[in-house]
Amino acid sequence: MTINHTSCHGTFECLGAGSTRYRLAPVMRVHQEVSSYLSWWLENVGWRGAFKHMLSAGFRRISNRPSGGHLGTAKAVAAETAETLALQAGDLVEVKSIDEILSTLDHNRRNKGLLWMSGMRKYCGKRYRVYRPVKRIILESNGELRRLKNTVLLEGVMCDGKAFGGCDRSCFHFWREAWLRRVP
């Protein structure tokens, strides 16, 4: 029997069979996925927005209408919309407001495949230095090399792990340049 081990980035399965007993691993994964999904909605759009989204998503499923692509009060934009700042290490940037960021996300809470993760909201409106641009990463789940564009790491901005069962890895958050503005 094999267990798929995947990373926290983009999936919510940080707990593999090695982190808990084998029989509990599937239950823990489901619990973690549901709690992470709920915490994302509550953190980023609040109770009212989360409830409104759940109702509208349910009605879309019942009536077989296509998804409207709405995240709370912000309308999601097409994936082709991108902002290129050509950021380099040492550049000073400000993280945009949550409404500006939500407007760049699709119905899966992603910008060109990159997930806006739980815990990133607390950095909105604050200024940071760019640690480095991210051009390539290796996925822990399968060793695949992925190329990234318009993505950076910010100095001192790391995942606190609260949304992922108390994970202590302190991974950097990946930031799309569309979520940032350059500070002169």
PyMOL CGO cylinders between C-alpha atoms (Angstrom):
from pymol import cmd
from pymol.cgo import CYLINDER

trace = [
    CYLINDER, 0.00, 0.00, 0.00, 1.35, 3.45, -0.89, 0.3, 1, 1, 1, 1, 1, 1,
    CYLINDER, 1.35, 3.45, -0.89, 0.52, 6.81, 0.60, 0.3, 1, 1, 1, 1, 1, 1,
    CYLINDER, 0.52, 6.81, 0.60, 0.85, 9.95, -1.50, 0.3, 1, 1, 1, 1, 1, 1,
    CYLINDER, 0.85, 9.95, -1.50, 3.04, 12.49, 0.27, 0.3, 1, 1, 1, 1, 1, 1,
    CYLINDER, 3.04, 12.49, 0.27, 2.40, 16.03, -0.95, 0.3, 1, 1, 1, 1, 1, 1,
    CYLINDER, 2.40, 16.03, -0.95, 3.61, 19.39, 0.27, 0.3, 1, 1, 1, 1, 1, 1,
    CYLINDER, 3.61, 19.39, 0.27, 1.57, 22.13, 1.93, 0.3, 1, 1, 1, 1, 1, 1,
    CYLINDER, 1.57, 22.13, 1.93, 1.78, 24.44, -1.06, 0.3, 1, 1, 1, 1, 1, 1,
    CYLINDER, 1.78, 24.44, -1.06, -1.46, 24.16, -2.95, 0.3, 1, 1, 1, 1, 1, 1,
    CYLINDER, -1.46, 24.16, -2.95, -2.75, 21.01, -1.31, 0.3, 1, 1, 1, 1, 1, 1,
    CYLINDER, -2.75, 21.01, -1.31, -3.81, 20.51, 2.24, 0.3, 1, 1, 1, 1, 1, 1,
    CYLINDER, -3.81, 20.51, 2.24, -2.20, 17.14, 2.92, 0.3, 1, 1, 1, 1, 1, 1,
    CYLINDER, -2.20, 17.14, 2.92, 0.76, 17.92, 5.16, 0.3, 1, 1, 1, 1, 1, 1,
    CYLINDER, 0.76, 17.92, 5.16, -0.02, 14.92, 7.32, 0.3, 1, 1, 1, 1, 1, 1,
    CYLINDER, -0.02, 14.92, 7.32, 1.25, 11.73, 5.73, 0.3, 1, 1, 1, 1, 1, 1,
    CYLINDER, 1.25, 11.73, 5.73, 1.24, 8.23, 7.12, 0.3, 1, 1, 1, 1, 1, 1,
    CYLINDER, 1.24, 8.23, 7.12, 4.58, 8.95, 8.80, 0.3, 1, 1, 1, 1, 1, 1,
    CYLINDER, 4.58, 8.95, 8.80, 3.17, 11.74, 10.97, 0.3, 1, 1, 1, 1, 1, 1,
    CYLINDER, 3.17, 11.74, 10.97, 0.37, 9.71, 12.57, 0.3, 1, 1, 1, 1, 1, 1,
    CYLINDER, 0.37, 9.71, 12.57, -0.72, 6.12, 12.73, 0.3, 1, 1, 1, 1, 1, 1,
    CYLINDER, -0.72, 6.12, 12.73, -1.62, 4.66, 9.34, 0.3, 1, 1, 1, 1, 1, 1,
    CYLINDER, -1.62, 4.66, 9.34, -5.28, 4.07, 10.26, 0.3, 1, 1, 1, 1, 1, 1,
    CYLINDER, -5.28, 4.07, 10.26, -5.73, 7.68, 11.37, 0.3, 1, 1, 1, 1, 1, 1,
    CYLINDER, -5.73, 7.68, 11.37, -3.89, 9.29, 8.43, 0.3, 1, 1, 1, 1, 1, 1,
    CYLINDER, -3.89, 9.29, 8.43, -6.90, 9.39, 6.04, 0.3, 1, 1, 1, 1, 1, 1,
    CYLINDER, -6.90, 9.39, 6.04, -9.13, 10.83, 8.77, 0.3, 1, 1, 1, 1, 1, 1,
    CYLINDER, -9.13, 10.83, 8.77, -6.53, 13.44, 9.69, 0.3, 1, 1, 1, 1, 1, 1,
    CYLINDER, -6.53, 13.44, 9.69, -6.09, 14.44, 6.03, 0.3, 1, 1, 1, 1, 1, 1,
    CYLINDER, -6.09, 14.44, 6.03, -9.84, 14.99, 5.60, 0.3, 1, 1, 1, 1, 1, 1,
    CYLINDER, -9.84, 14.99, 5.60, -10.05, 16.92, 8.86, 0.3, 1, 1, 1, 1, 1, 1,
    CYLINDER, -10.05, 16.92, 8.86, -7.09, 19.07, 7.88, 0.3, 1, 1, 1, 1, 1, 1,
    CYLINDER, -7.09, 19.07, 7.88, -8.42, 19.73, 4.38, 0.3, 1, 1, 1, 1, 1, 1,
    CYLINDER, -8.42, 19.73, 4.38, -11.83, 20.82, 5.66, 0.3, 1, 1, 1, 1, 1, 1,
    CYLINDER, -11.83, 20.82, 5.66, -10.44, 22.96, 8.49, 0.3, 1, 1, 1, 1, 1, 1,
    CYLINDER, -10.44, 22.96, 8.49, -7.91, 24.62, 6.16, 0.3, 1, 1, 1, 1, 1, 1,
    CYLINDER, -7.91, 24.62, 6.16, -10.62, 25.37, 3.58, 0.3, 1, 1, 1, 1, 1, 1,
    CYLINDER, -10.62, 25.37, 3.58, -12.91, 26.87, 6.23, 0.3, 1, 1, 1, 1, 1, 1,
    CYLINDER, -12.91, 26.87, 6.23, -10.14, 28.89, 7.85, 0.3, 1, 1, 1, 1, 1, 1,
    CYLINDER, -10.14, 28.89, 7.85, -9.19, 30.35, 4.44, 0.3, 1, 1, 1, 1, 1, 1,
    CYLINDER, -9.19, 30.35, 4.44, -12.72, 31.53, 3.76, 0.3, 1, 1, 1, 1, 1, 1,
    CYLINDER, -12.72, 31.53, 3.76, -13.27, 32.88, 7.25, 0.3, 1, 1, 1, 1, 1, 1,
    CYLINDER, -13.27, 32.88, 7.25, -9.91, 34.66, 7.32, 0.3, 1, 1, 1, 1, 1, 1,
    CYLINDER, -9.91, 34.66, 7.32, -10.20, 36.24, 3.88, 0.3, 1, 1, 1, 1, 1, 1,
    CYLINDER, -10.20, 36.24, 3.88, -13.89, 36.99, 3.34, 0.3, 1, 1, 1, 1, 1, 1,
    CYLINDER, -13.89, 36.99, 3.34, -15.44, 36.56, 6.83, 0.3, 1, 1, 1, 1, 1, 1,
    CYLINDER, -15.44, 36.56, 6.83, -18.46, 34.57, 8.02, 0.3, 1, 1, 1, 1, 1, 1,
    CYLINDER, -18.46, 34.57, 8.02, -20.94, 36.44, 5.86, 0.3, 1, 1, 1, 1, 1, 1,
    CYLINDER, -20.94, 36.44, 5.86, -18.86, 36.11, 2.69, 0.3, 1, 1, 1, 1, 1, 1,
    CYLINDER, -18.86, 36.11, 2.69, -18.13, 32.42, 3.34, 0.3, 1, 1, 1, 1, 1, 1,
    CYLINDER, -18.13, 32.42, 3.34, -21.82, 31.66, 3.96, 0.3, 1, 1, 1, 1, 1, 1,
    CYLINDER, -21.82, 31.66, 3.96, -22.83, 33.62, 0.84, 0.3, 1, 1, 1, 1, 1, 1,
    CYLINDER, -22.83, 33.62, 0.84, -20.26, 31.72, -1.24, 0.3, 1, 1, 1, 1, 1, 1,
    CYLINDER, -20.26, 31.72, -1.24, -21.41, 28.33, 0.06, 0.3, 1, 1, 1, 1, 1, 1,
    CYLINDER, -21.41, 28.33, 0.06, -25.04, 29.18, -0.76, 0.3, 1, 1, 1, 1, 1, 1,
    CYLINDER, -25.04, 29.18, -0.76, -24.26, 30.49, -4.25, 0.3, 1, 1, 1, 1, 1, 1,
    CYLINDER, -24.26, 30.49, -4.25, -21.98, 27.52, -4.99, 0.3, 1, 1, 1, 1, 1, 1,
    CYLINDER, -21.98, 27.52, -4.99, -24.76, 25.16, -3.90, 0.3, 1, 1, 1, 1, 1, 1,
    CYLINDER, -24.76, 25.16, -3.90, -27.30, 26.93, -6.11, 0.3, 1, 1, 1, 1, 1, 1,
    CYLINDER, -27.30, 26.93, -6.11, -24.91, 26.82, -9.08, 0.3, 1, 1, 1, 1, 1, 1,
    CYLINDER, -24.91, 26.82, -9.08, -24.53, 23.06, -8.62, 0.3, 1, 1, 1, 1, 1, 1,
    CYLINDER, -24.53, 23.06, -8.62, -28.29, 22.53, -8.37, 0.3, 1, 1, 1, 1, 1, 1,
    CYLINDER, -28.29, 22.53, -8.37, -29.07, 24.59, -11.47, 0.3, 1, 1, 1, 1, 1, 1,
    CYLINDER, -29.07, 24.59, -11.47, -25.95, 23.41, -13.40, 0.3, 1, 1, 1, 1, 1, 1,
    CYLINDER, -25.95, 23.41, -13.40, -24.90, 27.00, -14.05, 0.3, 1, 1, 1, 1, 1, 1,
    CYLINDER, -24.90, 27.00, -14.05, -21.21, 27.70, -14.61, 0.3, 1, 1, 1, 1, 1, 1,
    CYLINDER, -21.21, 27.70, -14.61, -19.29, 29.21, -11.74, 0.3, 1, 1, 1, 1, 1, 1,
    CYLINDER, -19.29, 29.21, -11.74, -19.48, 32.99, -11.51, 0.3, 1, 1, 1, 1, 1, 1,
    CYLINDER, -19.48, 32.99, -11.51, -15.91, 33.20, -10.21, 0.3, 1, 1, 1, 1, 1, 1,
    CYLINDER, -15.91, 33.20, -10.21, -16.74, 35.40, -7.22, 0.3, 1, 1, 1, 1, 1, 1,
    CYLINDER, -16.74, 35.40, -7.22, -14.70, 35.44, -4.02, 0.3, 1, 1, 1, 1, 1, 1,
    CYLINDER, -14.70, 35.44, -4.02, -16.63, 37.45, -1.46, 0.3, 1, 1, 1, 1, 1, 1,
    CYLINDER, -16.63, 37.45, -1.46, -17.16, 40.96, -2.77, 0.3, 1, 1, 1, 1, 1, 1,
    CYLINDER, -17.16, 40.96, -2.77, -14.25, 40.83, -5.20, 0.3, 1, 1, 1, 1, 1, 1,
    CYLINDER, -14.25, 40.83, -5.20, -14.79, 39.43, -8.68, 0.3, 1, 1, 1, 1, 1, 1,
    CYLINDER, -14.79, 39.43, -8.68, -12.10, 37.05, -9.91, 0.3, 1, 1, 1, 1, 1, 1,
    CYLINDER, -12.10, 37.05, -9.91, -10.28, 38.09, -13.06, 0.3, 1, 1, 1, 1, 1, 1,
    CYLINDER, -10.28, 38.09, -13.06, -9.05, 36.05, -15.97, 0.3, 1, 1, 1, 1, 1, 1,
    CYLINDER, -9.05, 36.05, -15.97, -5.80, 34.16, -15.51, 0.3, 1, 1, 1, 1, 1, 1,
    CYLINDER, -5.80, 34.16, -15.51, -4.24, 36.14, -18.39, 0.3, 1, 1, 1, 1, 1, 1,
    CYLINDER, -4.24, 36.14, -18.39, -4.29, 39.31, -16.29, 0.3, 1, 1, 1, 1, 1, 1,
    CYLINDER, -4.29, 39.31, -16.29, -0.82, 39.69, -14.84, 0.3, 1, 1, 1, 1, 1, 1,
    CYLINDER, -0.82, 39.69, -14.84, 1.28, 42.40, -13.35, 0.3, 1, 1, 1, 1, 1, 1,
    CYLINDER, 1.28, 42.40, -13.35, 5.01, 42.33, -13.99, 0.3, 1, 1, 1, 1, 1, 1,
    CYLINDER, 5.01, 42.33, -13.99, 7.23, 44.40, -11.72, 0.3, 1, 1, 1, 1, 1, 1,
    CYLINDER, 7.23, 44.40, -11.72, 10.53, 42.65, -12.52, 0.3, 1, 1, 1, 1, 1, 1,
    CYLINDER, 10.53, 42.65, -12.52, 11.41, 42.63, -8.81, 0.3, 1, 1, 1, 1, 1, 1,
    CYLINDER, 11.41, 42.63, -8.81, 14.94, 41.88, -7.68, 0.3, 1, 1, 1, 1, 1, 1,
    CYLINDER, 14.94, 41.88, -7.68, 16.49, 41.09, -4.31, 0.3, 1, 1, 1, 1, 1, 1,
    CYLINDER, 16.49, 41.09, -4.31, 16.48, 44.16, -2.04, 0.3, 1, 1, 1, 1, 1, 1,
    CYLINDER, 16.48, 44.16, -2.04, 13.54, 45.95, -3.72, 0.3, 1, 1, 1, 1, 1, 1,
    CYLINDER, 13.54, 45.95, -3.72, 11.03, 47.45, -1.27, 0.3, 1, 1, 1, 1, 1, 1,
    CYLINDER, 11.03, 47.45, -1.27, 7.41, 46.39, -1.87, 0.3, 1, 1, 1, 1, 1, 1,
    CYLINDER, 7.41, 46.39, -1.87, 4.04, 46.77, -0.19, 0.3, 1, 1, 1, 1, 1, 1,
    CYLINDER, 4.04, 46.77, -0.19, 1.54, 43.92, -0.09, 0.3, 1, 1, 1, 1, 1, 1,
    CYLINDER, 1.54, 43.92, -0.09, -1.75, 45.06, -1.64, 0.3, 1, 1, 1, 1, 1, 1,
    CYLINDER, -1.75, 45.06, -1.64, -5.03, 45.12, 0.27, 0.3, 1, 1, 1, 1, 1, 1,
    CYLINDER, -5.03, 45.12, 0.27, -7.02, 41.92, 0.61, 0.3, 1, 1, 1, 1, 1, 1,
    CYLINDER, -7.02, 41.92, 0.61, -9.70, 43.19, -1.80, 0.3, 1, 1, 1, 1, 1, 1,
    CYLINDER, -9.70, 43.19, -1.80, -7.10, 43.93, -4.47, 0.3, 1, 1, 1, 1, 1, 1,
    CYLINDER, -7.10, 43.93, -4.47, -5.57, 40.48, -4.02, 0.3, 1, 1, 1, 1, 1, 1,
    CYLINDER, -5.57, 40.48, -4.02, -8.91, 38.64, -4.04, 0.3, 1, 1, 1, 1, 1, 1,
    CYLINDER, -8.91, 38.64, -4.04, -9.69, 40.30, -7.36, 0.3, 1, 1, 1, 1, 1, 1,
    CYLINDER, -9.69, 40.30, -7.36, -6.66, 38.53, -8.90, 0.3, 1, 1, 1, 1, 1, 1,
    CYLINDER, -6.66, 38.53, -8.90, -7.75, 35.05, -7.80, 0.3, 1, 1, 1, 1, 1, 1,
    CYLINDER, -7.75, 35.05, -7.80, -9.82, 32.51, -9.72, 0.3, 1, 1, 1, 1, 1, 1,
    CYLINDER, -9.82, 32.51, -9.72, -12.62, 30.41, -8.21, 0.3, 1, 1, 1, 1, 1, 1,
    CYLINDER, -12.62, 30.41, -8.21, -10.01, 28.01, -6.76, 0.3, 1, 1, 1, 1, 1, 1,
    CYLINDER, -10.01, 28.01, -6.76, -8.28, 30.84, -4.80, 0.3, 1, 1, 1, 1, 1, 1,
    CYLINDER, -8.28, 30.84, -4.80, -5.31, 30.80, -7.18, 0.3, 1, 1, 1, 1, 1, 1,
    CYLINDER, -5.31, 30.80, -7.18, -3.44, 33.24, -9.39, 0.3, 1, 1, 1, 1, 1, 1,
    CYLINDER, -3.44, 33.24, -9.39, -2.06, 31.34, -12.39, 0.3, 1, 1, 1, 1, 1, 1,
    CYLINDER, -2.06, 31.34, -12.39, -2.02, 28.17, -10.30, 0.3, 1, 1, 1, 1, 1, 1,
    CYLINDER, -2.02, 28.17, -10.30, -0.38, 29.69, -7.19, 0.3, 1, 1, 1, 1, 1, 1,
    CYLINDER, -0.38, 29.69, -7.19, -2.60, 29.41, -4.11, 0.3, 1, 1, 1, 1, 1, 1,
    CYLINDER, -2.60, 29.41, -4.11, -3.31, 32.40, -1.89, 0.3, 1, 1, 1, 1, 1, 1,
    CYLINDER, -3.31, 32.40, -1.89, -2.67, 30.54, 1.36, 0.3, 1, 1, 1, 1, 1, 1,
    CYLINDER, -2.67, 30.54, 1.36, -4.22, 30.84, 4.78, 0.3, 1, 1, 1, 1, 1, 1,
    CYLINDER, -4.22, 30.84, 4.78, -2.11, 33.12, 6.93, 0.3, 1, 1, 1, 1, 1, 1,
    CYLINDER, -2.11, 33.12, 6.93, -0.99, 35.47, 4.14, 0.3, 1, 1, 1, 1, 1, 1,
    CYLINDER, -0.99, 35.47, 4.14, -3.71, 38.03, 4.86, 0.3, 1, 1, 1, 1, 1, 1,
    CYLINDER, -3.71, 38.03, 4.86, -1.91, 39.35, 7.95, 0.3, 1, 1, 1, 1, 1, 1,
    CYLINDER, -1.91, 39.35, 7.95, 0.83, 40.74, 5.68, 0.3, 1, 1, 1, 1, 1, 1,
    CYLINDER, 0.83, 40.74, 5.68, -1.57, 42.91, 3.63, 0.3, 1, 1, 1, 1, 1, 1,
    CYLINDER, -1.57, 42.91, 3.63, -0.80, 46.62, 3.66, 0.3, 1, 1, 1, 1, 1, 1,
    CYLINDER, -0.80, 46.62, 3.66, 2.70, 46.14, 5.09, 0.3, 1, 1, 1, 1, 1, 1,
    CYLINDER, 2.70, 46.14, 5.09, 6.09, 46.77, 3.51, 0.3, 1, 1, 1, 1, 1, 1,
    CYLINDER, 6.09, 46.77, 3.51, 8.84, 44.22, 3.03, 0.3, 1, 1, 1, 1, 1, 1,
    CYLINDER, 8.84, 44.22, 3.03, 12.07, 43.76, 1.14, 0.3, 1, 1, 1, 1, 1, 1,
    CYLINDER, 12.07, 43.76, 1.14, 12.26, 41.18, -1.62, 0.3, 1, 1, 1, 1, 1, 1,
    CYLINDER, 12.26, 41.18, -1.62, 14.48, 38.33, -0.47, 0.3, 1, 1, 1, 1, 1, 1,
    CYLINDER, 14.48, 38.33, -0.47, 14.81, 36.88, -3.97, 0.3, 1, 1, 1, 1, 1, 1,
    CYLINDER, 14.81, 36.88, -3.97, 12.83, 36.12, -7.13, 0.3, 1, 1, 1, 1, 1, 1,
    CYLINDER, 12.83, 36.12, -7.13, 11.69, 32.51, -7.54, 0.3, 1, 1, 1, 1, 1, 1,
    CYLINDER, 11.69, 32.51, -7.54, 12.41, 31.03, -10.97, 0.3, 1, 1, 1, 1, 1, 1,
    CYLINDER, 12.41, 31.03, -10.97, 12.36, 27.26, -10.32, 0.3, 1, 1, 1, 1, 1, 1,
    CYLINDER, 12.36, 27.26, -10.32, 11.12, 24.94, -7.57, 0.3, 1, 1, 1, 1, 1, 1,
    CYLINDER, 11.12, 24.94, -7.57, 11.09, 21.18, -7.13, 0.3, 1, 1, 1, 1, 1, 1,
    CYLINDER, 11.09, 21.18, -7.13, 7.81, 19.66, -5.96, 0.3, 1, 1, 1, 1, 1, 1,
    CYLINDER, 7.81, 19.66, -5.96, 8.33, 17.48, -2.92, 0.3, 1, 1, 1, 1, 1, 1,
    CYLINDER, 8.33, 17.48, -2.92, 5.50, 15.16, -3.93, 0.3, 1, 1, 1, 1, 1, 1,
    CYLINDER, 5.50, 15.16, -3.93, 7.04, 13.87, -7.16, 0.3, 1, 1, 1, 1, 1, 1,
    CYLINDER, 7.04, 13.87, -7.16, 10.38, 15.63, -7.74, 0.3, 1, 1, 1, 1, 1, 1,
    CYLINDER, 10.38, 15.63, -7.74, 9.03, 17.55, -10.74, 0.3, 1, 1, 1, 1, 1, 1,
    CYLINDER, 9.03, 17.55, -10.74, 10.86, 20.77, -11.62, 0.3, 1, 1, 1, 1, 1, 1,
    CYLINDER, 10.86, 20.77, -11.62, 8.44, 23.71, -12.03, 0.3, 1, 1, 1, 1, 1, 1,
    CYLINDER, 8.44, 23.71, -12.03, 9.29, 27.07, -13.51, 0.3, 1, 1, 1, 1, 1, 1,
    CYLINDER, 9.29, 27.07, -13.51, 7.68, 30.19, -12.04, 0.3, 1, 1, 1, 1, 1, 1,
    CYLINDER, 7.68, 30.19, -12.04, 7.28, 33.69, -13.41, 0.3, 1, 1, 1, 1, 1, 1,
    CYLINDER, 7.28, 33.69, -13.41, 6.61, 36.94, -11.56, 0.3, 1, 1, 1, 1, 1, 1,
    CYLINDER, 6.61, 36.94, -11.56, 6.98, 35.29, -8.15, 0.3, 1, 1, 1, 1, 1, 1,
    CYLINDER, 6.98, 35.29, -8.15, 9.17, 36.37, -5.23, 0.3, 1, 1, 1, 1, 1, 1,
    CYLINDER, 9.17, 36.37, -5.23, 10.00, 35.55, -1.63, 0.3, 1, 1, 1, 1, 1, 1,
    CYLINDER, 10.00, 35.55, -1.63, 9.83, 38.36, 0.94, 0.3, 1, 1, 1, 1, 1, 1,
    CYLINDER, 9.83, 38.36, 0.94, 12.27, 38.77, 3.83, 0.3, 1, 1, 1, 1, 1, 1,
    CYLINDER, 12.27, 38.77, 3.83, 10.90, 37.40, 7.10, 0.3, 1, 1, 1, 1, 1, 1,
    CYLINDER, 10.90, 37.40, 7.10, 7.50, 36.46, 5.63, 0.3, 1, 1, 1, 1, 1, 1,
    CYLINDER, 7.50, 36.46, 5.63, 6.96, 32.79, 6.41, 0.3, 1, 1, 1, 1, 1, 1,
    CYLINDER, 6.96, 32.79, 6.41, 4.11, 30.40, 7.05, 0.3, 1, 1, 1, 1, 1, 1,
    CYLINDER, 4.11, 30.40, 7.05, 3.32, 30.06, 10.75, 0.3, 1, 1, 1, 1, 1, 1,
    CYLINDER, 3.32, 30.06, 10.75, 1.75, 26.63, 10.17, 0.3, 1, 1, 1, 1, 1, 1,
    CYLINDER, 1.75, 26.63, 10.17, -1.46, 27.30, 12.14, 0.3, 1, 1, 1, 1, 1, 1,
    CYLINDER, -1.46, 27.30, 12.14, -3.69, 26.40, 9.19, 0.3, 1, 1, 1, 1, 1, 1,
    CYLINDER, -3.69, 26.40, 9.19, -1.76, 23.16, 8.63, 0.3, 1, 1, 1, 1, 1, 1,
    CYLINDER, -1.76, 23.16, 8.63, -2.09, 21.41, 11.96, 0.3, 1, 1, 1, 1, 1, 1,
    CYLINDER, -2.09, 21.41, 11.96, 0.68, 23.36, 13.68, 0.3, 1, 1, 1, 1, 1, 1,
    CYLINDER, 0.68, 23.36, 13.68, 3.38, 22.63, 11.09, 0.3, 1, 1, 1, 1, 1, 1,
    CYLINDER, 3.38, 22.63, 11.09, 6.77, 23.99, 12.25, 0.3, 1, 1, 1, 1, 1, 1,
    CYLINDER, 6.77, 23.99, 12.25, 8.63, 24.05, 8.92, 0.3, 1, 1, 1, 1, 1, 1,
    CYLINDER, 8.63, 24.05, 8.92, 8.43, 27.86, 8.52, 0.3, 1, 1, 1, 1, 1, 1,
    CYLINDER, 8.43, 27.86, 8.52, 8.23, 27.73, 4.72, 0.3, 1, 1, 1, 1, 1, 1,
    CYLINDER, 8.23, 27.73, 4.72, 8.43, 30.96, 2.76, 0.3, 1, 1, 1, 1, 1, 1,
    CYLINDER, 8.43, 30.96, 2.76, 5.16, 32.17, 1.25, 0.3, 1, 1, 1, 1, 1, 1,
    CYLINDER, 5.16, 32.17, 1.25, 5.35, 32.58, -2.52, 0.3, 1, 1, 1, 1, 1, 1,
    CYLINDER, 5.35, 32.58, -2.52, 4.16, 36.03, -3.64, 0.3, 1, 1, 1, 1, 1, 1,
    CYLINDER, 4.16, 36.03, -3.64, 2.93, 36.86, -7.13, 0.3, 1, 1, 1, 1, 1, 1,
    CYLINDER, 2.93, 36.86, -7.13, 4.02, 40.30, -8.29, 0.3, 1, 1, 1, 1, 1, 1,
    CYLINDER, 4.02, 40.30, -8.29, 0.32, 41.00, -8.96, 0.3, 1, 1, 1, 1, 1, 1,
    CYLINDER, 0.32, 41.00, -8.96, -0.18, 40.94, -5.17, 0.3, 1, 1, 1, 1, 1, 1,
    CYLINDER, -0.18, 40.94, -5.17, 2.56, 43.53, -4.55, 0.3, 1, 1, 1, 1, 1, 1,
    CYLINDER, 2.56, 43.53, -4.55, 3.29, 47.14, -5.42, 0.3, 1, 1, 1, 1, 1, 1,
    CYLINDER, 3.29, 47.14, -5.42, 6.76, 48.65, -5.68, 0.3, 1, 1, 1, 1, 1, 1,
    CYLINDER, 6.76, 48.65, -5.68, 7.60, 51.31, -3.08, 0.3, 1, 1, 1, 1, 1, 1,
    CYLINDER, 7.60, 51.31, -3.08, 9.83, 54.11, -4.48, 0.3, 1, 1, 1, 1, 1, 1,
]
cmd.load_cgo(trace, "trace")
